[in-house]
Amino acid sequence: MFARVSHQAEEASAFVRLLPGVVAAAPESYQQVDETRLAAIAILKKYPELLFREAIVTDHFGRKIKASPYQLFLGAGDVWALKQVHEAIIPNIENGEAHAQAQFQAQFPNCQWPPAPDMSEAALYDDRNKEQIEQVIAQLKKIVEKITADPCTHGRATLDETRQAVAELRRIFTPKEREIIETGLHFPLGIMHEIGKVYDAQWEPWSVDQLSFYSREVIGSAEAALTAVDGQCCKNGLANLNMDKGPDRRDGLFCRHPKGTPQSLSPLVGKLGQTMFVDPYDGNSCFVSATPGAFDWYNKNGEHGWWGSLLRCFVCTHALENLCRAKTESLSKLCSELRCEPLIKRHRVS
């Protein structure tokens, strides 16, 4: 009796640590040698029965999410963690593959089963995601109008209308009061892609100051809303990302001390979209410099430089497209490897 009660207490304690670990994409240790080891996977290897247990958790951006650890991995788009789950956790759970299929279909109610090999990220969108994308596209058009009419001297808005337009975009990102997310993606990468397309389109007509303002305030604000794993991908630098291994879990946009960033400028939470942004292509952190109109940048090796803060035109958008494609292809492949009958059929048979 005592042993059973003790195990239940340990399991309950593990579950409390598990959910935050999943949404934070946290490593086992920030000093670990293996950059891919996840705290959540270590817990699940010891307590595999927790994989499909649901609860409510709040992520770094304040989103309240009701889901199981498995669904959290799905909603965050952490396909590298899902691969580990499918290889090392699900085989140890009775009817594990059937549970995985059922929870995938609950998480992505608009997606066909099995997912098409060439599906786009949009196939995973729920109604909330679709509305968010539509709102972002509409607001970006307004932002383009306002920035075009604003010189953005030294990379800063000079007109209230410009500041208000960006503030409205941030409002679209902000979790709604009393909202609890239960389906779809927590924050679609498609939003970053739309923002990148606008940057590319305005490369010629806008000045360096206008592009700098857009980089910091618009791209930076979207980065602040990314899921933890996508934040790790951007901080890693999409150009350097190993699509098989995934990002370095010891570094990211939302960890306490991002690699290469001076202690005085860490963490990045609260600064993204305000005083800095991260170049998604190479992972450099770009902070407003004391020199008007310029940025101080730091790479993850601690090297420091100075520039007028222009992203590489087109390459960031292309890198985001590649990331979306690689992630959806990986997810589709994982699902196609599930060999199970639906849980409903199993229950009826029994």
Secondary structure, DSSP 8 states (H G I E B T S, - for coil): -HHHHHHHHHHHHHHHHHHHHHHTT-BS-TT-SSTT-BHHHHHHHH-GGGTT--EEEE-TT--EEEE-HHHHHHHHT-HHHHHHHHHHTGGGSTTHHHHHHHHHHHH-TTS-SS--TT--GGGG--HHHHHHHHHHHHHHHHHHHHHHT---GGGS--SHHHHHHHHHHHHHHS--TT-EE-SS-SS-HHHHHHHHHHHHHTTTTS-HHHHHHIIIIIIHHHHHTS-HHHHHHHHH-TTT--TTT---TT--SSSSS-TTS-GGG---TTTBTTTEEE-TTT--EEEE-SSTT-EEEE-TT--EEEE-----TTHHHHHHHHHHHHHHHHHHHHHHT-----HHHHHHH-
